[in-house]
């Protein structure tokens, strides 16, 4: 018999599911079965499960015909589990390294009914809480086996299912199931602990309990928080059925119930304000109905006063006490804020002159009527007309001619704007007016921090690549590559987004985790790739002719990305040596990353300015180069995902893959899941071209798999889908 069945209910967790599954399947202890229950998840979670199940037989996917909720999904997983023990793990959490072996050892040593494991709360900013078990067990019980009557403090352990590993036969004999609704853990956990005769604790953090910025029930304001009354009712009804033998735990459970009610009532983000009094009345009714004959341990101070007011049904006094408490906290916060960074005040005082006047003008413009017909476009920190915003702008001119598209451009790039495209120069009065008055703001990066989202405006974040390297909040795990990131400011920028344009489902999954917000994901494909998806032979010929390249000449495009953690980084790349291998009838085009444009001298690293090697770093439209190239050589650049739309050979040249992954962080190993041949040394790269491996059967197979995963949405109509949804408001 398998020792451990891990049941993972899955619903709308595409951004976190991979991390959860990896944390289980990549551990050294392997005597597990994983039952993933797809609870009719509307996102791409089902595709992720299918991908993992195809490569690991320990994962079984159970797809429910209708949405059953968290409790129903757990029950479905339990029904098919075969392990000696069962562990319910939430799919947005993840296990710590070595936890499975530690759990297995404790289970074998003590054969408990229930094993309680420690956990740590991991917040969206990757700050972690201290040990959760310390609150219940200040002194570790070690491997002691006990029940809750001898150790009643066990009931203080967080009442969730995922921090408990349960003997399956005991659970089945008990007949305990998860009930429907929010707070379903309450009516499962407490009966489980009370009934268990053998309980033990593993004083080791095994679960990383993700504290999501958005999407969690605990951060959702809803009347559904009233469902907790049902689950506490189920708990006490179960106690009533057990008879006098459980009376000893009633006072502790009653105290926990009242504390839980008061916690939810006092949390500003859970209950709509108009329901507070009704919730208080329900809590009072439960207080009167469930109060043990001998009373319960009442805390002192303000907490004790709250309970006495609840017992007496004194809502007005209770509400007044809350107002006083909040005023006190606000006063303390104000005092602290006054004493905070003096340099902030000095910085404000220093903002004089023209910039102060411009920002003041911007704030005045924010108070004036919004221009319901203006869309403001920008790309790459105002570098000019390009990328997804340019493709959306062009399509909007066709499908939404009533929308007046205006671009923001740097003064030194104004001359690069296409004829007939209206623009404003960044930093001018016209710029601040457009920024304040436009209804749509469309950018492939973020607008500056001072930009405010006004009611009724629509912010569209188009992004500018499929992520290989980690992005957004995930960069907090790799501080070497995120030295200049201000994450609180990033979150404020994310909160302005209404729509996030996604190139593929993989990107959507990563954006959900890296950029937690309430935006709507538009899984449309990248608008900038429409040109590639619809390209004809004539388009390719035109692109080559414009570059002075003949129709029968071979073209290799080398496009490396930059290294934030290595300023001044130069690749191990000898352009002359590669050109010699390619032969006299081939062109080698080299294009540096756009981040390097200010340092550009017209010559790419190690690239001669003459011969059949050309520096294309200043060429304004990279899609021209894609169309002209027969082969792309790159490392971790998102260029590979765009170029793959053309279904042409791609070579990954990654001599620093391990160091890059460690310092910068990556979402997947591009050398293990490449779009073609892989070279890890320059000599190897030359061999790839010498031997023809660039286009052999293995390379073609890798490219086919890569395209199926990352190019499935690029059908040439991405820009149209974005315009219809985000500018015209069409659904579906």
N, C-alpha and C positions, 0 to 999 in steps of 0.2 A: 504494500500500500504506500502511495506517495505520502510523505510526511505532511506536506503543507499545501493547501489550496488557497490561492489568493484571488479573491473576487474583486473585480475592478468595474464598478458601474461607470458608464461613459455617456456623457451628454454635454455637448457644446464645450469641449475642452481641447479643441484642436491645437491651441497654442501651448498646451502643457502635457499632452498625452505622451508624446515621445519621451520626454524626460521621466515620466512615471514608469513607462514600460522598460526603458533602458535601465532604470535603477533596480528593477527586479531581475531582468534577464541577463544582465551583464555581471552579476555577482558570482563569486566562486562557488557558492553553495547552489546546487542545481536540482535537488530533489523537491521540486515544486511543480505544481500545475497552476497556470494563470487562466482564469475564466474572465474574459472581458465581455461585459454585457452592454451591447449597443442599444441604448434605450431610445431608438428612433432619433438619434442625434441629427440635427438639420445641417450641420457643418461637414467638414471632410474627415471627421473622426473615424467614420467607417472605413474610409480608404486607408487611413493610417493603420487601423487594426488588421485589415487584409494584408497590407504590406508586411507587417511584423509576423503575422500568422504563417505567411508563405515561407519565411526563413527560420522560424523557430517552432518546432512541433509542441513545445510545452505550452504555447498560447492557444487557447480555444476561444473562438468568438461566438457568442450567443446573441443573435439579433432578435429583438422583441418585435412582435407585429404591431403593437401600439405602445405609446409612451406610458410607462408604468410608474415613473417617478423614482427617486433614489431608493426608497424602501422596497418597492416592487422589483426593481432591478437587482437589488441585493438578494431578495428572496429567490429570484429566478436563478441566480448564480449558485446559491446554496443548494438548490434542488438538484443540480447536476454535479456538484463538487464530490470528489472521491477521496480527498486527503484525510489523514487522521485528524488534522487540525485545519481550521478555516480562519482566514484573516481578511476582513473587509477593508480594502484600501481605496480611498478616494482618488479619482484619476487626475486631479490637479495637484496632488501631493507626491512626494517621492521618498524612497527609502535611502538611508545613509549606507555608505560602503561598509560591507561586512556585517550588516544587521541580520541578514538571513541566517548566516552561520551562527551568530550569537543567539538568535531566537531558537534555532534548531537544537543547539547544545542545551539550552535551559529547558526546553520541552522534554528532551530525552532524560535529563537528569532528575526532573521533578514530576513529570507526568501530571500536570495540573488540569483542572477543568478550564481555567481562564489564566492566561499569562498577560499581564499588563506591561506594556513597553513605554519607555519615556519618549517624549517628542520635543521638538523645538519649533516655535513659531518663526517662520521666515517671511519677513515683510517684503513688499514689492521693491523696497530700496535695499534688500538683502541684509538688513539688520536682523539679528537673531535674538530671541528671548533666552532667558536662562532656562535651566531644567524645569520642566513642568511638574515632575514628580516631587520635587522638593517642597511644593506647597502642601502635599498630602503626607509625605514621608520625609520630614527634616533629617532623620537618620535612616539611611538605607536599610531595608529589611534583608538585604542579601538574597539568598536562595531559600529563605523561609517559606513554608507553605502554610496557609491560614485560611480563615473565612472572615466575612465582614462582621460577624458578631464578636470575634476576638480582636479584630482590627477594624473598627468602624470608620477610621480615617480613610479607608479605601474608597468610601463613597465620595470623597472630595476630589478624587481623580476626575479629570475632564470627562464628561458623560458622552463620549463619542464611541462609535464602533471600531474606528480604525486604529485605536491604541490598545486593542485587546485581541489576542489570539485565542480562539476558543476550540475546545475539543468538540469535533463535529457530532459524535455520537451523543454526547451530553446535551448539545444544543437541540438535536433532533428529538431526543427523549423528552426534553423540557417542552417541546412544542412551541418554542418562542419564535415569533416572526416579526418582521418590521411592519409597522402600521403605515398607512398613507399620511402624507402631509409633511409640512415643515416641522422640525424638531423631532423627527422620528427616532433619533438616537436615545431620547429620554426614556421612552417606553420599552426600549430594547435593553439598554445598558443596566438600568437599576434592577429589574427582575433578574437579569443574567448574574449580576454580582451577588444578589441576595441568595439566589438558589445554589450558587457554586459552593461546593464543600472544600475544594482545593484551589486556592488562588495564590499566585506568586507574582513577583515583580522582577522585571529586568531593568536594572538601574543603568540604562544605556540609551542614548537618543537613537531611536530607530526610524522615526518618521519625521520628515521635514513638512510641517503643517503650513502650507502656503497661505499667506494673508493677502488675498487679491485686492488690488486697488478698486476694481469694478467687477460686477458680476456675481459676487458672493451674496448669499442670503443674508448674512449678518450686516451687509452694507446696502441692503435693499429696503427702501421704505414701502411698506405694504400692510394692508389689513391681515394678510396671511400669518402675521406673527401671533394672531389670536389662536392659531392652531396648536400652540404650545399647551394651552389649557386641556385640549383633548388628550395629549400624550401624558401629561401629568395625571390626568384622570385615569387613563389606562393603567398607569403605574400603581396608583393607590387601589384601584379595583382589583388588580392582581394581588396586592398585599392582603386585601380583604378575603380573597379566596384561599390564601395560604393559612389563615388562622392565626392563633396566638403565638406560634413559634417565630413569627417575624416581627412581633410587637416591639422588640428591643431596638429595631432600626427605624421605627416610625419617626421618632423625634428628629433624627439626623436627616431623613429624607424630607420631612416637612420643612425643616430649616433651609435645605437646599432648594426646595420648590419656591419658597417665598423669596429667597435671594435671587433666584432666576427671574421671577416676575418683576422684582424691583429693578434688576439690571436692565431688562428689556424696556421697561417703562422709562428709565432714566437715560436711555440711549437715544440721542436726538435723531439718529439716522434710521431708525427702524419703524416706529409707528407714526402715521400721519397725526399732526397735533390735535385735530378734531376728535380723534379716537382715544386720547389719553384718559379722559374721565371714564369712558366705557370700559377700558382695559382695567382701570383701578377697581371698578365695581365688580368685574369678573374675578379679579384677584382677591378681593374682600370676600366674595361668596365662597371661594375655595378655602380661604383662611378659616372661615366659620365651619365649613363642612369637614375639613380634613384635620383640624387641630387635635393632636393626640390628647387623651384624657389627662396625662400628667404634664402637659405643656411641652416646651422645647427650649433649647438654649438660646436665649435672646441676647444679642450683642449689646454693648453699651453705646453711649454717645449718640451721634446723629443717626447711625444705622438702627439702633434700638428704637429711637423716636419714630423713624419711618414705619417700623413694624407695628408700633402701638397705634399710629394714625391709620394704618391699613386695617388693623383689627377693629377699630372704632368706626370705620368707614368715613373718615374725616378728609374728604377729597380737597376741600378748599384750603384747609390748613396745610395739607401735604403739598398742594400746588404752590402755596406761598413759600413754603420751606425750600422748594426747588428753585424758585426765583431768587431767594436770598443766597442760596449756595452758588448759583451761577454768577450772581453779581460779585460775590466774593472771589470766585475764580477769575473773573474778568479783571477785577481790580489788581489781583496778584500778577496776572499776565501783563497788564498795562505797566505796572512798576518795572517788571523785568524788561519789557520792550523799551522803556525809556532809557534803561541802562545799557542797552545793546549798542553794537558798533558805532562809536562816535564817527568813524570814518565815513559811515553811510551818510550821516548828516553833512559832513564836510563835502562829500561828493555831490550832494544835492545843491549845496551852496555854490559849488564850483561850476554848476551848469549855467553858464551865462552866455550872453551874446546870441549869435544867430541860431544855434541849435536849440536853445531854450525857447526862442521865438517860434521856431518851426514846430517844436513839440506842442507848444501852447496853441498854435494854429491847428494842429492835428486834433487836439482835444476839442477845440471849438467846432471843427468840421464833424466830429462824431455826434454832435448835438443837432446837426442839420439833417434834413430828410435824406434818406438813402436813395441812391440812383438805382432804380429798379431794373435798369437796362444795362448796367455796366458790369463787366467781368474783368478783373485785374489779374494778369498773368505774370509769372516770373519763373526763372529756371536758374539753378546753380548760382545762387547768391547774386542774381542780377547780371549774369555773364552774357545774356543775349537770348535770341530766339532759338530754342532747341528743346529736345527731349519730349516727354509726354505732354507738358503744357502746350508746346507748339502744335502737336498733332491734334490735341483737343481744340485749340483755337481754330485751326484750319477746318475741322469738321463742324464746329459751331457756326462758322461763317456760312456753311452750306445748309445745316439743319435748323439753326436758330438765328437767322439774320437780324432779328430784333435785338439781339444781345450785342452790345458794343464792346468789343474786346480791346483792351488797352494793356500794353506791356510795360514792365519796369525794367530798366536797363542801366548799367553803370555808364558814367559819362564816357569812359574810355572805350566802351563797346557800342556806343550809339550808332557809329558808322556801319556796324555789322547788321543792323536791323533790316529785314527785307523791305523793299519799296512798298508803300501803301499800308504798312502795319503801324497803327498809332502807338505811340509810346510816351512815357514820362521818364525823365532822368532821376535816378535815385538821389534823395537828399534835397530836392527842390520843392518849392511851394506846391506845384502841380502834383508832385509825387504824394505829398502828405494829404492833399485833398482827395486824390483818387483812392488812397489807402483807407481813408475814413468813410468815403461815400459809396464805394463799390458794393454791390450786393454779393457778387461771387469773388472769392479770392482763391486763385489756383496756382499752386507752386509744387515743384518737385523736391523742395527742401522746406524749411520753416521760414515764415516771415519773422522779422525781428521781435524781440521780447516785448517792446513797447506797444506792439499792435494789440488792439482790443477787439474782441469779437462782439459786435453789436447785435441785438435781437433781430432776427430775420435774415441776417447775412448767412452765406453758405461758404464754408471753407473746404476746399478739396485738396487733399494731400495725395499727389500722384506717385511719390517716391521716384527713385531713378535707378533701381536695380533689384534683382533677386539676391537676397543676402546669402553669401557664403560666410563672411565674417559676422560676428555677433553685433547687434545693433541696439540702440536705445538703452533701456534699463538693464538689459543683459550685459552691457559693457561694465557694469559695476563689479562683475566677477573677474574682470580682466583690467585692473586699474592701470597697468602699464600702457595699454592702448587707449585709455580714456582720461588722460591726465588733464585735458582742457575741458572736459564735459561738466556742465552744471546741471545735475539731474533734476533738482526742483524746478529750474527754469524750463527744462525739457517737458516736464509734466504739465506745466501751464500752457506750453505750446500745443501739446497733444490735446488738451481740453478744448482747443479752438476748432479741432477737426470735426467736420460733419461727415465727410466721406474719405475713405482710404482706398485708393486704386491699387489693385493687386494683380501681379503678372501671372500668378498661378496659385494653386491651393497651398503649396508649401510656403509661399511668402505670406499668405493670409495667416497660416498657423504661427509663423514666427512673429509677424507684426502684432498679433493678439497678445503675445507675451512680452515683447519688447516695448510696445507702446500701449499700455493698458488705458483704455478710454471708452467713451460711449459712442464713438463714431460707427458708421455703417460701412462695412467692407464691400467694395465693388469688385467682385471677382470677374473681371472683364478681359484680362490680358492687358498688355501694355500698349497704349495707343501709338507710341513711337515705333512699335514693331509692325503696325499695319502695312507700312511701306515694304517691309521685308516679306511679309506673308503674301502680299499681292504682286510682288516683283515678277516681271516677265523677262524673257531673254533680251528684249529691246531695252529694258531698264538697266540691265547689267551692262550691256554694250555701251549705253550712254554714260554710265558711271565710269567705265574704263576709259572711254574716249576723252572724257573731261579731265582725266588724270594723265592723259598721254600714254596709255597702256594699250598695247595691241590685243586683239581678240584671242590670239593663241599663246600669249605670254603667261607664264605662271606667276601668281602673286601670293606672297605670304605676308600676313599682317601680324606684327608683334605688338601686343598691347598689355603691358604689365600694370598692376595696380600700385598704389603707394603704400608705404608703411608708416602709420602715424607714430608708432613707437620707435622708429628709426629715421630721424630727420637726416636728409641728405643721402638716404639709402640709394645705392646703385646696384643693379642686377649683375650677376655673373653672366655676362652676355657679350660675345664677340661678334659684332655684326658682319665683319669681313669674313670670318670663318664660316658662318652660316651661309652667307651669300655665295661663297666658293662651293659649298656642298650643293646648293640649289642649282648652280650652273649659270651660264651666260644668258639664258633665255628667261630668267626669273627676276622678279622684283621683290625686294624686301622693304616693306613699309613699316615704319616704327612710329608709334604714337604714345607719348607719355600721358600720365594721368592729369586731368584738368586742374587738380590742386596745385600743380607745378607751373601754372601759366605765368605767374609773376616772375619766376626765375628763368623762364624760357629764353634762350638765346637764338632760337631757330635751329638748334641742333640737339637731337635726342641723345641719350647716353651712349657713348661709343659708336655713334653713327656718323660716317663721313657725309659731307654735304653734296657729294657728287657720285657718279657711277650709278649703279642700279640699287642703291640703298638710299631711301628717302625718309627724311623726318617729316611726318605728317601731323605733328603735335598742334600746329596752328590751323589745320584744316577745320572749318567750322562745323561740318556735318559728318559725324562718324558713320552714319548709315551709308554714305557714299563709299566709304572704305570697306564696309562690310560687303556691299554689292560687288565691289571690284575684286575682293580677295577670294582666292581658292582655298586657303588654309588660314586658320586663326591660331596663333600661339599666345597663350596667356597664362596667368597663375591663379589668382583668387578674384579676378575682376568679374563683375556682373556682365561684362561684354560677352562671355561665353553663352549666357542664356539667350541673349538677343541674336547672336550669330547662329545659334543652333536652329533658329526658325528657318534658316536657309538650307538646313540639312547638308552642310558641307563639313569637311574634316576639321577637327579641333584637336590641338595638342596642349596638354597641361604641362607647363614647365615650372616646377615648384621645388627649387633647390633648398628652400628653407621651410618646408611644410611643417615639420615638427616644431620648430622654434616659433613660426608664425601662429600656429594653433595655440601654443602655450601662452604667448604674449598677447596676441590680439583676440584670440578666441574664434572658433568657427562653429557653425551649426551642423556641418557634416564634413567628412573627410573627402575632399575633392580628388585625392589620389586613389581612394578606394571606390568611389562612385563617380568616375570621370565621364566626360562626354566624348572621349577618344583615347588616343595614346597618351602615356604619361612618361615624363622625363624628370629625374630628380637631380641630374648633374648636366652641365653644359655638354660634356662629351656624349652623354646619353641622348641629349636633344639632337645632336648631329647625327647619331646613329639612327634615330627615328626617321629622319629624312633619307639617309643613305640606304637603309634597308627597305623602305617602303612601308614601314609599320604605321606611318601616318594615315594610311587608308586601307589597311588589311582587314580581314574579316573580324578580328577581335575589336578593332577600332570602330567598325561599322555597327557591330552589336552594342557596344557601349554607348554610341551616339543615339541609337534607336531607343534604348532604355532611358537615356537622359531626356530625350525629346518627349517621350511619353509622360515623363514625370513633370517636366518644367515648361513645355511649350504647348500644352493641350488647349489653352485658351486663345492662342495667337492664330486667329483665322482671318485677320484683315479687317475686322469690324469692332475692334476694341474702342476706338475713339467714338464711334457712333453710340455704343452702349453707354459710355460715360456721359455724353451730351444728353442723351434721351433721359437718363435717370437723374443726373445732378443739375442740369440746366433747364430741362423741359419738365422735370417732375414726373415723367412717365414711370409706371410701376411694371414689374415683370420683365 
